Amino acid sequence: MLRFFCWLLGKDYGLVSLYRQSSKEKIILFGSILLIPVILWGINGYLMSKEIFGLGLYGSLGTSFILSLLIYLIERSIILSTTNKLITRLRILIGSIVAILGSLTMDEVIFKNDIDNMMQTYKVEGVDSEVKKIDDFYQNKRDSISRIANQKFQIKEKARVDLQKELEGQANSGMGGDGPLAKIKRQLFDDAQKDYDDERQKLTNLQDSYNDERKYAKVDTREKFNDKGLLIRMKAMFRLIMSDWVSFCVFILYFTLVFIMEILVIVMKKFTPQSPDEELEKLGDLLLIARRQKLLKMRMETYGLEIKKDFSEQTNLKLEK
């Protein structure tokens, strides 16, 4: 077991085997918590790829492996990083982002069926939206043609009344019958009737186009709707959890649980005290630095270089030069 965790963390097993028991237990501890986010991302990557994005078995396994390897490298770099303030902040930032993304994507898998139901709502809303656009567009055209048709109707009716009066001898001419003036008015009426019929035909053609486009818009929108998109599924998930307090509470519980498991590496790295062997290694490093500084100081005295009070600053300056 210890050999496996040494390999996992990049430690020298031969050296670690000489450590005290407490130091060995710490390596096992960090190796164990390192596996938690790696396993979570492996399972999550497989389920996301297969159940949500519809990839095949090998594609899902490949995605799972790549995500697990990536998270393993990130988490191991966090464990092996130094205690420099900048690196510590960067470590916490990266770990927090990984933990949040892992929690959200895991919730996508856990609440898949509920999100699928919400996606159906989005699909219906998308169809209704497209249909409404078509309704508004054709309504404007229908109103325009209807106004013209009404005007043509009024002209036709006036021409019909004038023709009828002329035939009955009630017009100003007082001639009556189918005379020359009646023929002129009959031609005017025929032209007005034709114009009116043309506008009515336009309305009929417009209604046929409207029905066809409305029908195809519904089918086309349903077929083009992509319910595998990650962002729209995230949007659906948050809309779902905000719909009532029960959904919100359940989501918070699952999110918190996964988030804690994801962030364990950061917490343990930050708050776990150093083991005795780690302290000895640190003291050994400090002793080595002190010996090197002493040797450098002797060389400077040999070559007659001036040694200032701030020896570290001076040596750094010489090294830069």
Phi and psi in degrees as GROMACS dihedral restraints (atoms count N, CA, C in turn):
[ dihedral_restraints ]
;  ai    aj    ak    al  type     phi  dphi    fc
    3     4     5     6     1   -63.3    20    10
    4     5     6     7     1   -39.6    20    10
    6     7     8     9     1   -61.5    20    10
    7     8     9    10     1   -40.4    20    10
    9    10    11    12     1   -63.9    20    10
   10    11    12    13     1   -45.0    20    10
   12    13    14    15     1   -70.7    20    10
   13    14    15    16     1   -30.6    20    10
   15    16    17    18     1   -64.2    20    10
   16    17    18    19     1   -43.7    20    10
   18    19    20    21     1   -63.2    20    10
   19    20    21    22     1   -39.2    20    10
   21    22    23    24     1   -64.5    20    10
   22    23    24    25     1   -39.0    20    10
   24    25    26    27     1   -93.6    20    10
   25    26    27    28     1    -3.4    20    10
   27    28    29    30     1    77.0    20    10
   28    29    30    31     1    28.4    20    10
   30    31    32    33     1   -95.2    20    10
   31    32    33    34     1   154.7    20    10
   33    34    35    36     1   -82.2    20    10
   34    35    36    37     1   112.9    20    10
   36    37    38    39     1   -63.6    20    10
   37    38    39    40     1   -38.4    20    10
   39    40    41    42     1   -59.6    20    10
   40    41    42    43     1   -39.0    20    10
   42    43    44    45     1   -75.1    20    10
   43    44    45    46     1   -42.1    20    10
   45    46    47    48     1   -65.6    20    10
   46    47    48    49     1   -31.6    20    10
   48    49    50    51     1   -63.6    20    10
   49    50    51    52     1   -19.1    20    10
   51    52    53    54     1   -89.7    20    10
   52    53    54    55     1    -5.5    20    10
   54    55    56    57     1   -69.9    20    10
   55    56    57    58     1   166.3    20    10
   57    58    59    60     1   -70.9    20    10
   58    59    60    61     1   164.8    20    10
   60    61    62    63     1   -61.5    20    10
   61    62    63    64     1   -39.5    20    10
   63    64    65    66     1   -63.3    20    10
   64    65    66    67     1   -36.1    20    10
   66    67    68    69     1   -70.0    20    10
   67    68    69    70     1   -39.7    20    10
   69    70    71    72     1   -63.4    20    10
   70    71    72    73     1   -40.6    20    10
   72    73    74    75     1   -64.8    20    10
   73    74    75    76     1   -34.1    20    10
   75    76    77    78     1   -67.2    20    10
   76    77    78    79     1   -38.5    20    10
   78    79    80    81     1   -65.1    20    10
   79    80    81    82     1   -41.8    20    10
   81    82    83    84     1   -63.0    20    10
   82    83    84    85     1   -39.5    20    10
   84    85    86    87     1   -60.9    20    10
   85    86    87    88     1   -49.7    20    10
   87    88    89    90     1   -68.1    20    10
   88    89    90    91     1   -34.7    20    10
   90    91    92    93     1   -65.2    20    10
   91    92    93    94     1   -35.8    20    10
   93    94    95    96     1   -69.6    20    10
   94    95    96    97     1   -47.1    20    10
   96    97    98    99     1   -71.2    20    10
   97    98    99   100     1   -23.2    20    10
   99   100   101   102     1   -66.0    20    10
  100   101   102   103     1   -34.0    20    10
  102   103   104   105     1   -71.3    20    10
  103   104   105   106     1   -24.2    20    10
  105   106   107   108     1   -61.1    20    10
  106   107   108   109     1   -57.3    20    10
  108   109   110   111     1   -66.2    20    10
  109   110   111   112     1   -30.5    20    10
  111   112   113   114     1   -64.1    20    10
  112   113   114   115     1   -45.7    20    10
  114   115   116   117     1   -66.2    20    10
  115   116   117   118     1   -41.9    20    10
  117   118   119   120     1   -60.1    20    10
  118   119   120   121     1   -46.1    20    10
  120   121   122   123     1   -69.3    20    10
  121   122   123   124     1   -32.1    20    10
  123   124   125   126     1   -64.3    20    10
  124   125   126   127     1   -48.5    20    10
  126   127   128   129     1   -64.5    20    10
  127   128   129   130     1   -44.5    20    10
  129   130   131   132     1   -63.8    20    10
  130   131   132   133     1   -42.6    20    10
  132   133   134   135     1   -63.2    20    10
  133   134   135   136     1   -39.3    20    10
  135   136   137   138     1   -66.4    20    10
  136   137   138   139     1   -48.3    20    10
  138   139   140   141     1   -67.2    20    10
  139   140   141   142     1   -40.6    20    10
  141   142   143   144     1   -61.0    20    10
  142   143   144   145     1   -45.0    20    10
  144   145   146   147     1   -66.5    20    10
  145   146   147   148     1   -42.4    20    10
  147   148   149   150     1   -81.8    20    10
  148   149   150   151     1   -48.7    20    10
  150   151   152   153     1   -84.7    20    10
  151   152   153   154     1   -32.7    20    10
  153   154   155   156     1  -100.7    20    10
  154   155   156   157     1   -48.6    20    10
  156   157   158   159     1   -90.6    20    10
  157   158   159   160     1    -7.2    20    10
  159   160   161   162     1    72.1    20    10
  160   161   162   163     1    25.6    20    10
  162   163   164   165     1   -76.0    20    10
  163   164   165   166     1   161.7    20    10
  165   166   167   168     1   -77.7    20    10
  166   167   168   169     1  -174.8    20    10
  168   169   170   171     1   -62.5    20    10
  169   170   171   172     1   -50.3    20    10
  171   172   173   174     1   -68.9    20    10
  172   173   174   175     1   -37.7    20    10
  174   175   176   177     1   -63.8    20    10
  175   176   177   178     1   -40.5    20    10
  177   178   179   180     1   -67.3    20    10
  178   179   180   181     1   -41.8    20    10
  180   181   182   183     1   -65.1    20    10
  181   182   183   184     1   -39.8    20    10
  183   184   185   186     1   -63.5    20    10
  184   185   186   187     1   -44.1    20    10
  186   187   188   189     1   -62.0    20    10
  187   188   189   190     1   -42.7    20    10
  189   190   191   192     1   -60.6    20    10
  190   191   192   193     1   -43.5    20    10
  192   193   194   195     1   -65.6    20    10
  193   194   195   196     1   -44.5    20    10
  195   196   197   198     1   -63.9    20    10
  196   197   198   199     1   -45.3    20    10
  198   199   200   201     1   -63.9    20    10
  199   200   201   202     1   -42.5    20    10
  201   202   203   204     1   -62.2    20    10
  202   203   204   205     1   -43.8    20    10
  204   205   206   207     1   -63.2    20    10
  205   206   207   208     1   -42.9    20    10
  207   208   209   210     1   -62.5    20    10
  208   209   210   211     1   -46.5    20    10
  210   211   212   213     1   -66.2    20    10
  211   212   213   214     1   -36.8    20    10
  213   214   215   216     1   -60.2    20    10
  214   215   216   217     1   -45.8    20    10
  216   217   218   219     1   -64.2    20    10
  217   218   219   220     1   -41.1    20    10
  219   220   221   222     1   -65.5    20    10
  220   221   222   223     1   -47.5    20    10
  222   223   224   225     1   -68.0    20    10
  223   224   225   226     1   -36.9    20    10
  225   226   227   228     1   -68.3    20    10
  226   227   228   229     1   -36.6    20    10
  228   229   230   231     1   -64.9    20    10
  229   230   231   232     1   -32.3    20    10
  231   232   233   234     1   -65.6    20    10
  232   233   234   235     1   -43.9    20    10
  234   235   236   237     1   -66.4    20    10
  235   236   237   238     1   -38.5    20    10
  237   238   239   240     1   -88.4    20    10
  238   239   240   241     1    -4.4    20    10
  240   241   242   243     1   -71.7    20    10
  241   242   243   244     1   161.1    20    10
  243   244   245   246     1   -81.5    20    10
  244   245   246   247     1  -178.8    20    10
  246   247   248   249     1   -98.2    20    10
  247   248   249   250     1    17.7    20    10
  249   250   251   252     1   -57.9    20    10
  250   251   252   253     1   140.6    20    10
  252   253   254   255     1   -60.2    20    10
  253   254   255   256     1   -45.4    20    10
  255   256   257   258     1   -62.8    20    10
  256   257   258   259     1   -44.6    20    10
  258   259   260   261     1   -65.5    20    10
  259   260   261   262     1   -37.3    20    10
  261   262   263   264     1   -62.7    20    10
  262   263   264   265     1   -44.3    20    10
  264   265   266   267     1   -65.4    20    10
  265   266   267   268     1   -42.2    20    10
  267   268   269   270     1   -63.6    20    10
  268   269   270   271     1   -38.8    20    10
  270   271   272   273     1   -62.3    20    10
  271   272   273   274     1   -44.8    20    10
  273   274   275   276     1   -65.8    20    10
  274   275   276   277     1   -40.0    20    10
  276   277   278   279     1   -63.2    20    10
  277   278   279   280     1   -49.4    20    10
  279   280   281   282     1   -62.4    20    10
  280   281   282   283     1   -45.5    20    10
  282   283   284   285     1   -62.8    20    10
  283   284   285   286     1   -38.4    20    10
  285   286   287   288     1   -67.1    20    10
  286   287   288   289     1   -42.0    20    10
  288   289   290   291     1   -62.1    20    10
  289   290   291   292     1   -45.0    20    10
  291   292   293   294     1   -61.4    20    10
  292   293   294   295     1   -41.6    20    10
  294   295   296   297     1   -65.7    20    10
  295   296   297   298     1   -42.7    20    10
  297   298   299   300     1   -66.3    20    10
  298   299   300   301     1   -46.5    20    10
  300   301   302   303     1   -62.6    20    10
  301   302   303   304     1   -40.7    20    10
  303   304   305   306     1   -63.5    20    10
  304   305   306   307     1   -39.3    20    10
  306   307   308   309     1   -66.4    20    10
  307   308   309   310     1   -44.2    20    10
  309   310   311   312     1   -66.1    20    10
  310   311   312   313     1   -44.8    20    10
  312   313   314   315     1   -68.3    20    10
  313   314   315   316     1   -34.1    20    10
  315   316   317   318     1   -65.7    20    10
  316   317   318   319     1   -37.8    20    10
  318   319   320   321     1   -64.7    20    10
  319   320   321   322     1   -31.9    20    10
  321   322   323   324     1   -59.7    20    10
  322   323   324   325     1   -38.3    20    10
  324   325   326   327     1   -75.2    20    10
  325   326   327   328     1   -43.3    20    10
  327   328   329   330     1   -63.1    20    10
  328   329   330   331     1   -42.7    20    10
  330   331   332   333     1  -100.3    20    10
  331   332   333   334     1    28.1    20    10
  333   334   335   336     1   -55.9    20    10
  334   335   336   337     1   -49.9    20    10
  336   337   338   339     1   -63.1    20    10
  337   338   339   340     1   -39.9    20    10
  339   340   341   342     1   -66.1    20    10
  340   341   342   343     1   -39.4    20    10
  342   343   344   345     1   -68.0    20    10
  343   344   345   346     1   -36.8    20    10
  345   346   347   348     1   -59.7    20    10
  346   347   348   349     1   -40.2    20    10
  348   349   350   351     1   -63.1    20    10
  349   350   351   352     1   -40.3    20    10
  351   352   353   354     1   -67.4    20    10
  352   353   354   355     1   -33.1    20    10
  354   355   356   357     1   -65.4    20    10
  355   356   357   358     1   -32.6    20    10
  357   358   359   360     1   -64.0    20    10
  358   359   360   361     1   -37.3    20    10
  360   361   362   363     1   -62.3    20    10
  361   362   363   364     1   -43.1    20    10
  363   364   365   366     1   -62.3    20    10
  364   365   366   367     1   -37.7    20    10
  366   367   368   369     1   -64.3    20    10
  367   368   369   370     1   -44.8    20    10
  369   370   371   372     1   -62.9    20    10
  370   371   372   373     1   -42.2    20    10
  372   373   374   375     1   -63.9    20    10
  373   374   375   376     1   -37.1    20    10
  375   376   377   378     1   -65.4    20    10
  376   377   378   379     1   -41.6    20    10
  378   379   380   381     1   -63.5    20    10
  379   380   381   382     1   -46.1    20    10
  381   382   383   384     1   -61.1    20    10
  382   383   384   385     1   -37.6    20    10
  384   385   386   387     1   -65.3    20    10
  385   386   387   388     1   -44.7    20    10
  387   388   389   390     1   -65.0    20    10
  388   389   390   391     1   -41.2    20    10
  390   391   392   393     1   -63.6    20    10
  391   392   393   394     1   -39.2    20    10
  393   394   395   396     1   -64.7    20    10
  394   395   396   397     1   -38.6    20    10
  396   397   398   399     1   -61.3    20    10
  397   398   399   400     1   -43.0    20    10
  399   400   401   402     1   -66.0    20    10
  400   401   402   403     1   -42.3    20    10
  402   403   404   405     1   -58.9    20    10
  403   404   405   406     1   -45.6    20    10
  405   406   407   408     1   -65.3    20    10
  406   407   408   409     1   -42.2    20    10
  408   409   410   411     1   -63.3    20    10
  409   410   411   412     1   -48.0    20    10
  411   412   413   414     1   -75.1    20    10
  412   413   414   415     1   -26.3    20    10
  414   415   416   417     1   -65.6    20    10
  415   416   417   418     1   -39.7    20    10
  417   418   419   420     1   -64.8    20    10
  418   419   420   421     1   -43.8    20    10
  420   421   422   423     1   -66.8    20    10
  421   422   423   424     1   -38.5    20    10
  423   424   425   426     1   -65.1    20    10
  424   425   426   427     1   -41.2    20    10
  426   427   428   429     1   -63.5    20    10
  427   428   429   430     1   -40.5    20    10
  429   430   431   432     1   -65.0    20    10
  430   431   432   433     1   -46.8    20    10
  432   433   434   435     1   -68.0    20    10
  433   434   435   436     1   -35.8    20    10
  435   436   437   438     1   -64.1    20    10
  436   437   438   439     1   -39.6    20    10
  438   439   440   441     1   -62.1    20    10
  439   440   441   442     1   -44.6    20    10
  441   442   443   444     1   -64.8    20    10
  442   443   444   445     1   -40.3    20    10
  444   445   446   447     1   -63.7    20    10
  445   446   447   448     1   -39.1    20    10
  447   448   449   450     1   -64.2    20    10
  448   449   450   451     1   -39.7    20    10
  450   451   452   453     1   -64.2    20    10
  451   452   453   454     1   -42.9    20    10
  453   454   455   456     1   -63.7    20    10
  454   455   456   457     1   -36.0    20    10
  456   457   458   459     1   -64.7    20    10
  457   458   459   460     1   -43.2    20    10
  459   460   461   462     1   -62.6    20    10
  460   461   462   463     1   -42.0    20    10
  462   463   464   465     1   -63.9    20    10
  463   464   465   466     1   -42.1    20    10
  465   466   467   468     1   -63.9    20    10
  466   467   468   469     1   -43.0    20    10
  468   469   470   471     1   -65.4    20    10
  469   470   471   472     1   -38.9    20    10
  471   472   473   474     1   -64.4    20    10
  472   473   474   475     1   -40.5    20    10
  474   475   476   477     1   -66.2    20    10
  475   476   477   478     1   -36.9    20    10
  477   478   479   480     1   -65.6    20    10
  478   479   480   481     1   -43.5    20    10
  480   481   482   483     1   -64.4    20    10
  481   482   483   484     1   -43.0    20    10
  483   484   485   486     1   -61.2    20    10
  484   485   486   487     1   -40.9    20    10
  486   487   488   489     1   -66.2    20    10
  487   488   489   490     1   -42.8    20    10
  489   490   491   492     1   -63.0    20    10
  490   491   492   493     1   -42.9    20    10
  492   493   494   495     1   -64.5    20    10
  493   494   495   496     1   -38.6    20    10
  495   496   497   498     1   -65.0    20    10
  496   497   498   499     1   -41.0    20    10
  498   499   500   501     1   -67.7    20    10
  499   500   501   502     1   -32.8    20    10
  501   502   503   504     1   -89.1    20    10
  502   503   504   505     1    -0.9    20    10
  504   505   506   507     1    75.5    20    10
  505   506   507   508     1    19.7    20    10
  507   508   509   510     1   -97.5    20    10
  508   509   510   511     1     0.2    20    10
  510   511   512   513     1   -78.8    20    10
  511   512   513   514     1   172.7    20    10
  513   514   515   516     1   -63.6    20    10
  514   515   516   517     1   -27.9    20    10
  516   517   518   519     1   -67.5    20    10
  517   518   519   520     1   -30.9    20    10
  519   520   521   522     1    67.4    20    10
  520   521   522   523     1    13.2    20    10
  522   523   524   525     1   -78.0    20    10
  523   524   525   526     1   -48.6    20    10
  525   526   527   528     1    74.7    20    10
  526   527   528   529     1   164.2    20    10
  528   529   530   531     1    74.8    20    10
  529   530   531   532     1  -176.9    20    10
  531   532   533   534     1   -92.8    20    10
  532   533   534   535     1    65.3    20    10
  534   535   536   537     1   -88.1    20    10
  535   536   537   538     1  -173.0    20    10
  537   538   539   540     1   -57.5    20    10
  538   539   540   541     1   -42.1    20    10
  540   541   542   543     1   -67.6    20    10
  541   542   543   544     1   -36.4    20    10
  543   544   545   546     1   -65.0    20    10
  544   545   546   547     1   -36.9    20    10
  546   547   548   549     1   -64.7    20    10
  547   548   549   550     1   -38.7    20    10
  549   550   551   552     1   -64.0    20    10
  550   551   552   553     1   -44.1    20    10
  552   553   554   555     1   -68.6    20    10
  553   554   555   556     1   -31.7    20    10
  555   556   557   558     1   -65.4    20    10
  556   557   558   559     1   -38.3    20    10
  558   559   560   561     1   -66.0    20    10
  559   560   561   562     1   -39.9    20    10
  561   562   563   564     1   -62.4    20    10
  562   563   564   565     1   -40.4    20    10
  564   565   566   567     1   -66.0    20    10
  565   566   567   568     1   -42.7    20    10
  567   568   569   570     1   -61.7    20    10
  568   569   570   571     1   -41.1    20    10
  570   571   572   573     1   -65.0    20    10
  571   572   573   574     1   -41.8    20    10
  573   574   575   576     1   -65.9    20    10
  574   575   576   577     1   -38.9    20    10
  576   577   578   579     1   -64.0    20    10
  577   578   579   580     1   -40.1    20    10
  579   580   581   582     1   -65.7    20    10
  580   581   582   583     1   -43.8    20    10
  582   583   584   585     1   -61.2    20    10
  583   584   585   586     1   -40.7    20    10
  585   586   587   588     1   -66.7    20    10
  586   587   588   589     1   -42.5    20    10
  588   589   590   591     1   -63.6    20    10
  589   590   591   592     1   -36.3    20    10
  591   592   593   594     1   -61.8    20    10
  592   593   594   595     1   -43.4    20    10
  594   595   596   597     1   -66.5    20    10
  595   596   597   598     1   -38.2    20    10
  597   598   599   600     1   -64.0    20    10
  598   599   600   601     1   -37.7    20    10
  600   601   602   603     1   -66.5    20    10
  601   602   603   604     1   -36.9    20    10
  603   604   605   606     1   -60.6    20    10
  604   605   606   607     1   -41.7    20    10
  606   607   608   609     1   -64.2    20    10
  607   608   609   610     1   -40.9    20    10
  609   610   611   612     1   -63.6    20    10
  610   611   612   613     1   -46.2    20    10
  612   613   614   615     1   -63.0    20    10
  613   614   615   616     1   -39.0    20    10
  615   616   617   618     1   -63.7    20    10
  616   617   618   619     1   -40.8    20    10
  618   619   620   621     1   -65.7    20    10
  619   620   621   622     1   -38.6    20    10
  621   622   623   624     1   -64.6    20    10
  622   623   624   625     1   -43.4    20    10
  624   625   626   627     1   -63.4    20    10
  625   626   627   628     1   -40.1    20    10
  627   628   629   630     1   -61.4    20    10
  628   629   630   631     1   -46.7    20    10
  630   631   632   633     1   -62.9    20    10
  631   632   633   634     1   -43.2    20    10
  633   634   635   636     1   -65.5    20    10
  634   635   636   637     1   -46.8    20    10
  636   637   638   639     1   -66.6    20    10
  637   638   639   640     1   -36.8    20    10
  639   640   641   642     1   -64.3    20    10
  640   641   642   643     1   -41.0    20    10
  642   643   644   645     1   -66.0    20    10
  643   644   645   646     1   -48.1    20    10
  645   646   647   648     1   -69.1    20    10
  646   647   648   649     1   -31.1    20    10
  648   649   650   651     1   -63.3    20    10
  649   650   651   652     1   -40.1    20    10
  651   652   653   654     1   -63.1    20    10
  652   653   654   655     1   -47.0    20    10
  654   655   656   657     1   -66.6    20    10
  655   656   657   658     1   -44.2    20    10
  657   658   659   660     1   -64.9    20    10
  658   659   660   661     1   -41.6    20    10
  660   661   662   663     1   -65.6    20    10
  661   662   663   664     1   -40.8    20    10
  663   664   665   666     1   -64.3    20    10
  664   665   666   667     1   -41.4    20    10
  666   667   668   669     1   -71.2    20    10
  667   668   669   670     1   -36.3    20    10
  669   670   671   672     1   -84.2    20    10
  670   671   672   673     1   -12.5    20    10
  672   673   674   675     1   -66.3    20    10
  673   674   675   676     1   123.8    20    10
  675   676   677   678     1  -102.2    20    10
  676   677   678   679     1   103.5    20    10
  678   679   680   681     1   -89.6    20    10
  679   680   681   682     1    10.4    20    10
  681   682   683   684     1  -100.1    20    10
  682   683   684   685     1    -4.0    20    10
  684   685   686   687     1   -65.8    20    10
  685   686   687   688     1   133.5    20    10
  687   688   689   690     1   -68.2    20    10
  688   689   690   691     1   -43.7    20    10
  690   691   692   693     1   -66.0    20    10
  691   692   693   694     1   -43.4    20    10
  693   694   695   696     1   -69.5    20    10
  694   695   696   697     1   -29.0    20    10
  696   697   698   699     1   -72.0    20    10
  697   698   699   700     1   -36.4    20    10
  699   700   701   702     1   -62.1    20    10
  700   701   702   703     1   -43.8    20    10
  702   703   704   705     1   -60.9    20    10
  703   704   705   706     1   -42.2    20    10
  705   706   707   708     1   -65.1    20    10
  706   707   708   709     1   -37.6    20    10
  708   709   710   711     1   -64.8    20    10
  709   710   711   712     1   -45.4    20    10
  711   712   713   714     1   -69.1    20    10
  712   713   714   715     1   -33.8    20    10
  714   715   716   717     1   -65.3    20    10
  715   716   717   718     1   -36.9    20    10
  717   718   719   720     1   -67.3    20    10
  718   719   720   721     1   -46.5    20    10
  720   721   722   723     1   -72.5    20    10
  721   722   723   724     1   -21.9    20    10
  723   724   725   726     1   -87.2    20    10
  724   725   726   727     1    -2.2    20    10
  726   727   728   729     1   -74.4    20    10
  727   728   729   730     1   -31.6    20    10
  729   730   731   732     1  -155.9    20    10
  730   731   732   733     1   162.2    20    10
  732   733   734   735     1   -72.1    20    10
  733   734   735   736     1   -26.9    20    10
  735   736   737   738     1   -64.8    20    10
  736   737   738   739     1   -48.8    20    10
  738   739   740   741     1   -60.6    20    10
  739   740   741   742     1   -39.9    20    10
  741   742   743   744     1   -63.7    20    10
  742   743   744   745     1   -45.0    20    10
  744   745   746   747     1   -64.9    20    10
  745   746   747   748     1   -43.1    20    10
  747   748   749   750     1   -63.0    20    10
  748   749   750   751     1   -42.4    20    10
  750   751   752   753     1   -61.5    20    10
  751   752   753   754     1   -45.2    20    10
  753   754   755   756     1   -60.6    20    10
  754   755   756   757     1   -40.8    20    10
  756   757   758   759     1   -62.6    20    10
  757   758   759   760     1   -48.8    20    10
  759   760   761   762     1   -65.3    20    10
  760   761   762   763     1   -43.2    20    10
  762   763   764   765     1   -61.9    20    10
  763   764   765   766     1   -44.6    20    10
  765   766   767   768     1   -63.7    20    10
  766   767   768   769     1   -43.1    20    10
  768   769   770   771     1   -59.9    20    10
  769   770   771   772     1   -51.0    20    10
  771   772   773   774     1   -66.4    20    10
  772   773   774   775     1   -38.3    20    10
  774   775   776   777     1   -62.4    20    10
  775   776   777   778     1   -42.8    20    10
  777   778   779   780     1   -63.1    20    10
  778   779   780   781     1   -43.3    20    10
  780   781   782   783     1   -64.5    20    10
  781   782   783   784     1   -34.8    20    10
  783   784   785   786     1   -72.8    20    10
  784   785   786   787     1   -32.1    20    10
  786   787   788   789     1   -96.8    20    10
  787   788   789   790     1     3.8    20    10
  789   790   791   792     1   -57.9    20    10
  790   791   792   793     1   -37.6    20    10
  792   793   794   795     1   -60.3    20    10
  793   794   795   796     1   -44.4    20    10
  795   796   797   798     1   -64.7    20    10
  796   797   798   799     1   -45.3    20    10
  798   799   800   801     1   -62.9    20    10
  799   800   801   802     1   -47.3    20    10
  801   802   803   804     1   -66.4    20    10
  802   803   804   805     1   -38.2    20    10
  804   805   806   807     1   -65.7    20    10
  805   806   807   808     1   -37.0    20    10
  807   808   809   810     1   -75.3    20    10
  808   809   810   811     1   -39.3    20    10
  810   811   812   813     1  -112.8    20    10
  811   812   813   814     1    -3.6    20    10
  813   814   815   816     1   -81.6    20    10
  814   815   816   817     1   125.5    20    10
  816   817   818   819     1   -68.8    20    10
  817   818   819   820     1   158.9    20    10
  819   820   821   822     1   -69.4    20    10
  820   821   822   823     1   145.7    20    10
  822   823   824   825     1   -79.3    20    10
  823   824   825   826     1   162.3    20    10
  825   826   827   828     1   -56.0    20    10
  826   827   828   829     1   -40.0    20    10
  828   829   830   831     1   -68.8    20    10
  829   830   831   832     1   -33.4    20    10
  831   832   833   834     1   -66.5    20    10
  832   833   834   835     1   -39.2    20    10
  834   835   836   837     1   -65.5    20    10
  835   836   837   838     1   -39.7    20    10
  837   838   839   840     1   -64.5    20    10
  838   839   840   841     1   -40.5    20    10
  840   841   842   843     1   -62.5    20    10
  841   842   843   844     1   -40.8    20    10
  843   844   845   846     1   -64.8    20    10
  844   845   846   847     1   -42.2    20    10
  846   847   848   849     1   -64.5    20    10
  847   848   849   850     1   -37.8    20    10
  849   850   851   852     1   -62.7    20    10
  850   851   852   853     1   -40.2    20    10
  852   853   854   855     1   -63.9    20    10
  853   854   855   856     1   -42.8    20    10
  855   856   857   858     1   -63.5    20    10
  856   857   858   859     1   -39.3    20    10
  858   859   860   861     1   -65.0    20    10
  859   860   861   862     1   -39.7    20    10
  861   862   863   864     1   -64.1    20    10
  862   863   864   865     1   -40.3    20    10
  864   865   866   867     1   -64.3    20    10
  865   866   867   868     1   -41.2    20    10
  867   868   869   870     1   -63.4    20    10
  868   869   870   871     1   -39.8    20    10
  870   871   872   873     1   -65.5    20    10
  871   872   873   874     1   -40.3    20    10
  873   874   875   876     1   -65.5    20    10
  874   875   876   877     1   -38.9    20    10
  876   877   878   879     1   -66.4    20    10
  877   878   879   880     1   -37.1    20    10
  879   880   881   882     1   -65.5    20    10
  880   881   882   883     1   -42.8    20    10
  882   883   884   885     1   -63.4    20    10
  883   884   885   886     1   -41.4    20    10
  885   886   887   888     1   -64.8    20    10
  886   887   888   889     1   -37.8    20    10
  888   889   890   891     1   -64.2    20    10
  889   890   891   892     1   -40.4    20    10
  891   892   893   894     1   -65.0    20    10
  892   893   894   895     1   -40.0    20    10
  894   895   896   897     1   -64.2    20    10
  895   896   897   898     1   -40.1    20    10
  897   898   899   900     1   -64.6    20    10
  898   899   900   901     1   -38.8    20    10
  900   901   902   903     1   -66.6    20    10
  901   902   903   904     1   -35.7    20    10
  903   904   905   906     1   -64.6    20    10
  904   905   906   907     1   -40.7    20    10
  906   907   908   909     1   -88.7    20    10
  907   908   909   910     1     5.1    20    10
  909   910   911   912     1    73.3    20    10
  910   911   912   913     1    25.7    20    10
  912   913   914   915     1   -81.1    20    10
  913   914   915   916     1   144.6    20    10
  915   916   917   918     1   -75.8    20    10
  916   917   918   919     1   134.0    20    10
  918   919   920   921     1  -105.6    20    10
  919   920   921   922     1   113.7    20    10
  921   922   923   924     1   -85.4    20    10
  922   923   924   925     1   174.7    20    10
  924   925   926   927     1   -64.6    20    10
  925   926   927   928     1   -45.1    20    10
  927   928   929   930     1   -85.4    20    10
  928   929   930   931     1    84.1    20    10
  930   931   932   933     1   -66.0    20    10
  931   932   933   934     1   -38.3    20    10
  933   934   935   936     1   -63.5    20    10
  934   935   936   937     1   -42.3    20    10
  936   937   938   939     1   -66.0    20    10
  937   938   939   940     1   -39.2    20    10
  939   940   941   942     1   -66.4    20    10
  940   941   942   943     1   -44.1    20    10
  942   943   944   945     1   -64.8    20    10
  943   944   945   946     1   -36.9    20    10
  945   946   947   948     1   -63.0    20    10
  946   947   948   949     1   -39.1    20    10
  948   949   950   951     1   -65.5    20    10
  949   950   951   952     1   -43.4    20    10
  951   952   953   954     1   -63.6    20    10
  952   953   954   955     1   -39.0    20    10
  954   955   956   957     1   -64.9    20    10
  955   956   957   958     1   -37.8    20    10
  957   958   959   960     1   -65.1    20    10
  958   959   960   961     1   -38.7    20    10
